[in-house]
Every structure is written in C-alpha cells, then in structure tokens.
Amino acid sequence: MKFLRKNLFIAMLLITMVVGYFLAQDLEWFASRSWLKWLIVVVTLFVMALPIEFSALRKAVSRPMAAIIACLVSYLFIPLLMWPLSRLAGPVLGPGLIMVAAVPVTLASAAVWTRRAGGDDSIALLVTIITNSICFLMTPLWMYWISGLSIERELLTGTIVNLFLFVVLPMAAAQILRAVHKPIGVAATFHKSKLSVIAQAGVLAMILIGAVKTSLRMADGETVITAAGILITIGVASVVHLSALAFGIFCARATGLARDRQIAVGIAGSQKTLMIGLSAATSLGVTIIPLVVYQVFQLTVDTFIADRWRMRSEEQRTESPSPEEVANLVDTNPD
C-alpha cells in the first residue's frame, strides 16, 4: 500500500494511456477539440508556475555558473546525445525521443527532487524558469533540425506561436499575478499540494489526448509500434537520462561547485517536462510514448538516487557525488 501511494501518479499515468488507447473511438471527440487541448495546457502551466517564488532565486542568480551548466546539459548535451541514439528506435518512436530531448526542464519535480537529495533547489528553480521561457523557440527548432521529420514551415511557425501563447505567457502571467497581488502568492505557496493535484489532472488529460491520437493513427495504419521499438525506447531514455545526470555532476564538480550545487545541476539538467512535450507532440503528430517512458524512468530512478544522496549528505557533508556513483546507485538493489 505504501508503494502504491508513493507511485500513485505513475500508476494513474499508465492507466490513462491504456484507457486512451483501447477506448480511442469513444474518446475521439475529446481528443479532436484543439481549443480544449490548449485550454488544458494554459490552466495546467499557470497552476504549475503560480507557486514558484522568485525571491528564492537571488542566490542562484548571484552565482549563475551552476544554472548555466544545467541549461547547457538540458538544451545541448541531451539533444546531441539523443540525436544518434533515437535512430535506433525507428521512424515512429525516434521523433518522440527527439521531442523528449527538445523540451525544457520539468516545472513539477526538478526543484522537489533537488531539495529531496539535499541539493540547492534555487538553482533548479532558475534552470526551470530559463528553459521554459525559451522553449517556444528551442523545442520546435530542435525538432526541425534533428528529427528527420518533414515539418512544413507553417506548422513549425504555428507550433512556435502556440508554445509562446499557451505555454510561456501563462507562466509569465502567474508570476506577474504573484508580484502584483502578494496574498495570491502567499496562498499559492501555502496550497502548493492542492495546486499540484490540479496540475497532475491536466497532465493526465493531455496523456489521454495523446494516447487517443496515437491509437487512431495506428488503427489507420499511419503508425506501427512494435514491442522491440518500445524496449529500445526504454533503453535509450534510461541511457540518456543517466548520462545527462552524470555529465552534469561531472561538469559542476570540474568547475569547483559545492556538493549541493552539483546535485542541483545533475537533477535539473537531466529532468525533462512532460506537459510541454505533450502539447508540442500532439501539434506535430509525434507519438507520446517516449515522453511517458522518460517521465516514468526519471521519477522512479531519481527518487531512489535522491534518497541515497541525501543519506550520504547527512553522513558526510563534504563528499561530492561522482558520475561513477550515479551508475553504481542505479545498479544497487533498493531492497
């Protein structure tokens, strides 16, 4: 029961995918309404961004090296590593892996997992804000450059505009509202857990839309997904995530950053958002399966790694996690 409560969102995510896949014909009306999809995106991202406190970013902004490294890991190292590996998954799942690499850092968990691991969560917050603020350009352009898709210029331009209007502006509006009306900001911070439930419902709704569209394309013969392709996708997602985590820590350590900042770089640089990926994927006709695979892997594995790092931090504050330690932790039986 404790395990189920701890992983309830992952279980609901997988169940939603199954429901959307097998009941696609009955739910086509829901998935086909573009205005409803973008309404869900706007509300969800507004709710996700509202509890973020800019006042907590002063330390990270005054010493920006950690945030810069994490941003480069997220928007440069991961896409370049994913580029060749995604070809192993084939023409259907490969673009979905590129979509994973192209999206920004997750709003939902990067700071939480950094704090859980004993890291500096202000860095994770700053990286989240920076990468999400420029996602309307970076995500479509990475997809266009390296996915191999024949994306029409009008579709590419439309995706950039939509991400700016329905992703960046709602997050900016949430922060402006916090700034001009302090009680709302205080209430949002106090009710962060309740807002998180609303945000998770929005993510599940987008999962449902993506699963329905994928199922309909498979029924029409437009999309063929094999078990081997899914296994390769799982393997590629795990390799890329752990490599980014280790590389971020290595770079932070090489530049002389303290342990808590190393942890922040590793986690924030390697975690990717699901919500923005879902909105872009449904716009570009990319399957959502790699996005879900990466999300499930990062949540489960990073939970284990973060808990182990926190234990090590409490035992020996000055010790820094090495890239080799990341690999060893994953190979260790948590039982």
C-alpha positions in Angstrom: 0.0 0.0 0.0 2.9 2.4 0.8 4.5 1.7 -2.5 1.2 2.4 -4.4 0.7 5.7 -2.6 4.3 6.7 -3.4 3.9 5.9 -7.1 0.2 6.8 -7.5 0.8 9.3 -10.2 2.8 6.9 -12.3 0.1 4.3 -11.9 -2.6 6.7 -13.0 -0.4 7.9 -15.9 -0.1 4.3 -17.2 -3.8 3.6 -16.7 -4.7 6.7 -18.6 -2.6 5.6 -21.5 -4.2 2.2 -21.6 -7.7 3.7 -21.4 -7.0 6.2 -24.2 -5.5 3.5 -26.4 -8.3 1.0 -26.1 -11.2 3.5 -26.0 -9.9 5.7 -28.7 -13.0 5.5 -30.9 -15.3 6.6 -28.0 -12.9 9.4 -26.9 -12.1 10.8 -30.3 -14.5 13.7 -29.7 -12.4 14.7 -26.7 -9.0 14.5 -28.4 -10.1 16.2 -31.6 -11.0 19.5 -29.9 -8.0 21.7 -30.3 -9.4 24.5 -28.2 -9.9 22.1 -25.3 -6.3 20.9 -25.5 -4.8 24.4 -25.4 -7.2 25.3 -22.5 -5.9 22.4 -20.5 -2.3 23.4 -21.3 -2.9 27.0 -20.2 -4.6 26.1 -16.9 -2.1 23.4 -16.1 1.0 25.5 -16.7 -0.5 28.5 -14.9 -1.2 26.4 -11.9 2.3 24.9 -12.1 4.0 28.2 -12.2 1.9 30.1 -9.6 3.7 28.6 -6.5 7.2 29.4 -7.8 8.8 32.0 -5.7 11.2 34.4 -7.5 12.6 35.6 -4.1 14.2 32.2 -3.7 16.3 32.7 -6.8 18.6 35.5 -5.6 21.4 33.2 -4.5 21.2 31.3 -7.8 21.2 34.5 -9.9 24.2 36.0 -8.0 26.3 32.8 -8.8 24.9 31.7 -12.2 27.5 29.1 -13.2 25.5 26.1 -11.9 22.4 27.3 -13.7 24.3 27.8 -16.9 25.8 24.3 -16.8 22.4 22.8 -16.2 20.8 24.7 -19.0 23.6 23.6 -21.4 23.1 20.0 -20.3 19.4 20.2 -20.9 19.3 22.0 -24.2 22.6 21.0 -25.7 24.1 17.8 -24.3 20.8 15.8 -24.2 19.7 16.7 -27.7 23.1 15.9 -29.2 23.3 12.6 -27.4 19.7 11.7 -28.2 20.2 12.5 -31.9 22.1 9.4 -32.9 20.5 7.1 -30.3 16.9 8.0 -31.3 17.5 6.4 -34.7 17.7 3.0 -33.0 14.0 3.3 -32.1 12.9 3.7 -35.7 10.9 6.4 -37.6 7.9 6.3 -35.3 9.3 6.3 -31.8 12.5 8.1 -32.8 10.9 11.6 -33.2 9.3 11.1 -29.9 12.7 10.6 -28.3 13.9 13.8 -30.0 10.8 15.6 -28.5 12.0 14.4 -25.1 15.4 16.0 -25.7 13.9 19.2 -27.1 11.6 20.1 -24.2 12.6 22.2 -21.1 13.2 21.2 -17.5 10.1 20.0 -15.7 8.2 22.5 -13.6 6.8 19.8 -11.4 9.7 17.9 -9.9 13.2 19.3 -10.6 13.2 21.6 -7.5 11.4 19.0 -5.4 13.9 16.2 -6.2 16.9 18.5 -5.8 15.7 19.5 -2.4 15.0 15.9 -1.5 18.6 15.0 -2.5 20.0 17.7 -0.3 20.8 20.0 -3.2 20.3 23.7 -3.8 16.7 23.9 -5.1 17.1 27.6 -6.0 19.3 26.5 -8.9 16.7 24.0 -10.1 14.1 26.8 -10.0 16.2 29.2 -12.0 17.0 26.5 -14.6 13.3 25.6 -14.8 12.4 29.3 -15.5 15.1 29.8 -18.1 14.5 26.7 -20.1 10.7 27.0 -20.0 10.9 30.7 -21.0 12.7 29.9 -24.3 11.0 26.6 -25.0 8.8 28.2 -27.6 11.9 28.6 -29.8 14.2 25.7 -28.7 11.6 22.9 -28.8 10.3 23.3 -32.4 13.8 24.2 -33.7 15.4 21.1 -32.3 12.6 19.0 -33.7 13.0 20.6 -37.1 16.8 20.3 -37.2 17.4 16.7 -36.0 14.1 14.7 -36.0 14.2 14.0 -39.7 10.5 15.0 -40.0 9.3 16.9 -43.0 7.8 19.7 -40.9 6.2 22.3 -43.0 7.2 25.9 -42.4 3.6 26.9 -41.5 3.3 24.0 -39.0 6.7 24.9 -37.4 5.8 28.6 -37.2 2.4 27.7 -35.7 4.0 25.5 -33.1 6.3 28.3 -32.1 3.4 30.7 -31.8 1.3 28.3 -29.9 4.0 27.4 -27.4 4.6 31.1 -26.8 0.9 32.0 -26.4 -0.2 28.9 -24.4 3.0 27.9 -22.5 5.2 30.9 -21.9 2.5 33.6 -21.4 0.5 31.6 -18.8 3.6 31.0 -16.8 4.6 34.7 -17.0 1.1 35.7 -16.1 1.2 33.5 -13.0 4.4 35.2 -11.8 3.1 38.7 -12.6 0.0 37.9 -10.6 2.2 36.8 -7.6 4.1 40.1 -7.9 1.2 42.5 -8.1 -1.0 40.7 -5.6 1.0 39.3 -2.6 -1.9 37.5 -0.9 -2.4 35.3 -4.0 1.3 34.4 -4.0 1.2 33.5 -0.3 -2.0 31.4 -0.8 -0.5 29.6 -3.9 2.6 28.7 -1.8 0.5 27.5 1.1 -1.8 25.4 -1.2 1.0 24.1 -3.4 0.0 20.5 -2.8 -3.6 21.2 -3.9 -2.4 23.1 -7.0 -0.2 20.1 -7.7 -3.2 17.8 -7.9 -4.9 20.2 -10.4 -1.7 20.2 -12.5 -1.5 16.4 -12.4 -5.1 16.2 -13.6 -4.1 18.4 -16.5 -1.1 16.2 -17.4 -3.3 13.1 -17.3 -5.8 14.8 -19.6 -3.1 15.5 -22.1 -1.9 11.9 -21.8 -5.4 10.8 -22.7 -5.5 13.1 -25.7 -2.1 11.8 -26.9 -3.0 8.2 -26.4 -6.2 8.5 -28.3 -4.5 10.2 -31.2 -1.7 7.5 -31.3 -4.3 4.7 -31.2 -6.3 6.3 -34.1 -3.2 6.6 -36.2 -2.3 3.0 -35.5 -5.8 1.9 -36.5 -5.5 3.8 -39.8 -2.1 2.2 -40.5 -0.2 5.5 -40.2 1.7 4.4 -37.2 3.3 1.0 -36.4 4.8 0.5 -33.0 6.5 -2.8 -32.1 7.5 -4.3 -28.8 11.1 -4.2 -29.8 10.8 -0.5 -30.6 9.4 0.2 -27.1 12.2 -1.8 -25.4 14.7 0.2 -27.4 13.0 3.4 -26.4 13.2 2.4 -22.7 16.9 1.7 -23.1 17.7 4.9 -24.9 15.7 7.0 -22.4 17.5 5.4 -19.5 20.9 5.8 -21.1 20.3 9.5 -22.0 18.9 10.4 -18.6 21.6 8.8 -16.5 24.3 10.1 -18.9 23.0 13.7 -18.5 22.8 13.3 -14.7 26.4 12.1 -14.5 27.7 14.6 -17.0 26.0 17.5 -15.2 27.6 16.5 -11.9 31.0 15.9 -13.6 30.9 19.4 -15.1 29.8 21.0 -11.9 32.5 19.2 -10.0 35.1 20.2 -12.5 34.3 23.8 -12.1 34.6 23.6 -8.3 31.0 23.9 -7.3 29.9 22.7 -3.9 28.1 19.4 -3.5 24.6 20.9 -3.1 25.1 22.8 -6.4 26.5 19.7 -8.1 23.3 17.8 -7.2 21.1 20.6 -8.5 23.0 20.7 -11.8 22.7 16.9 -12.2 19.0 16.7 -11.4 17.8 19.9 -13.1 19.9 19.3 -16.2 18.6 15.8 -16.7 14.9 16.0 -15.9 12.5 16.9 -18.7 9.0 18.2 -18.6 6.0 16.1 -19.7 3.4 18.7 -20.1 5.0 20.9 -22.7 6.2 17.8 -24.6 2.7 16.5 -24.8 1.3 19.8 -26.2 4.1 20.0 -28.8 3.8 16.3 -29.7 0.1 16.4 -30.3 0.6 19.5 -32.5 3.4 17.9 -34.6 1.8 14.5 -34.8 4.5 12.8 -32.7 3.8 9.8 -30.6 3.8 10.4 -26.8 5.1 7.0 -25.8 8.8 8.1 -25.4 7.7 11.1 -23.4 5.9 8.9 -20.9 8.7 6.4 -20.8 11.3 9.1 -20.0 8.9 10.6 -17.3 8.3 7.3 -15.6 12.0 6.5 -15.6 13.2 9.9 -14.3 10.6 9.9 -11.5 11.3 6.3 -10.3 15.1 6.3 -10.6 15.7 9.9 -9.4 13.6 9.1 -6.3 16.0 6.3 -5.4 19.1 8.3 -6.3 17.9 11.4 -4.4 17.2 9.4 -1.3 20.6 7.8 -1.4 22.3 11.1 -1.9 20.5 12.6 1.0 21.7 9.8 3.2 25.2 10.3 2.0 25.0 14.0 2.6 23.9 13.5 6.2 26.7 11.1 6.8 29.5 13.1 5.1 28.6 16.7 4.1 31.7 17.4 2.2 31.7 14.4 -0.1 30.7 15.0 -3.7 28.7 12.5 -5.9 30.8 11.4 -8.8 29.5 10.2 -12.2 30.5 6.7 -11.3 28.4 6.9 -8.2 25.3 7.6 -10.3 25.8 4.4 -12.2 26.5 2.4 -9.1 23.4 3.7 -7.4 21.2 2.6 -10.3 22.7 -0.9 -10.2 22.2 -1.3 -6.5 19.2 -3.2 -5.3 17.0 -0.8 -3.3 15.7 -3.6 -1.1 
